[in-house]
Amino acid sequence: MSSDPEVGKQRMVENAARQGVTLITEEVRGFLLQMDDEEEFNGHWVVLFP
């Protein structure tokens, strides 16, 4: 597991592609920033694509 955020974003894009969803890393970044702004987000990663 990498602590590099860019590697994590790229992995999310690759996982989405395997599920037939097209994303770019900027969309992932925006999603994560939005989650971070919400009070319910506790700072832990969410598994989006098992």
C-alpha positions in Angstrom: 0.0 0.0 0.0 1.3 3.4 -0.9 1.1 6.6 1.1 1.3 8.7 -2.1 -2.1 10.3 -2.7 -1.7 10.4 -6.4 -1.1 6.6 -6.5 -4.3 6.1 -4.5 -6.3 8.3 -6.9 -4.9 6.5 -9.9 -5.8 3.2 -8.3 -9.4 4.4 -7.8 -9.5 5.4 -11.5 -8.3 1.9 -12.5 -10.8 0.2 -10.3 -13.6 2.3 -11.7 -12.5 1.4 -15.2 -12.7 -2.3 -14.4 -16.3 -1.7 -13.4 -17.0 0.1 -16.6 -16.9 3.6 -15.1 -14.8 6.3 -16.7 -13.2 8.7 -14.3 -10.1 11.0 -14.3 -8.0 11.7 -11.3 -9.3 15.2 -11.0 -12.8 13.9 -10.6 -11.6 11.6 -7.8 -9.7 14.5 -6.2 -12.9 16.7 -6.3 -15.0 13.8 -4.8 -12.5 13.3 -2.0 -12.4 17.1 -1.3 -16.2 17.2 -1.1 -16.2 14.2 1.3 -13.6 15.9 3.4 -15.8 19.0 3.7 -18.8 17.0 4.9 -19.2 16.6 8.6 -20.0 12.9 8.4 -16.6 12.1 6.8 -14.2 10.8 9.5 -11.0 10.9 7.4 -11.0 7.2 6.6 -10.9 5.9 3.0 -14.2 4.6 1.6 -14.1 1.5 -0.6 -15.9 2.6 -3.8 -15.1 -0.3 -6.0 -14.6 -3.7 -4.3 
